[in-house]
Amino acid sequence: MLTKIAIAFLCLTVSLIGATGVAVQQSGILLVHVEDKTEGLKIRLPVPVFLIRAALAFVPDEELEEARRELARVRPVLQELLKSLEEIPDAHLVEVENSQETVLVSKQGNNLIVDVETPSESVYVRIPVHGVRSVVSAISER
């Protein structure tokens, strides 16, 4: 009897791990790297997009209302922009450089990359474009 319970638990665990892997693969991972060069502090934060969508369920409707109004105003243009980003080849989209900082926004694969360098910090953000579309839809539809 104990063997059957152990096998059932093992099967359930493997199924959950597999389902989580599929969800991460399909939704993508938002990746944030921040380095404070003066303090030597480094933060690396990978966030599966499906967790962002899930977290939206816990945000009160009244807190999302302003975001919904703003999205309603720009959603058609934003959706078209995101669709175009998925279709265009990899490229640097925006590059701004001055004596204090460099900001580079580029498209690599299915990701939008924001890379900021200053004398005191580095910030790197990788955003899956289809994940942004998913979150925009989740906010708009709630």
Protein Blocks (a to p, Z undefined) as FASTA:
>chain_A
ZZmmmmmmmmmmmmmmmmmmmmmmmnopaddddddfknopacdddddfklmmmmmmmpcf
klmmmmmmmmmmmmmmmmmmmmmmmmpccddfbdcddfkbccddddehjbccdddddfkb
ccdddddfklmmmmmmmmmmZZ
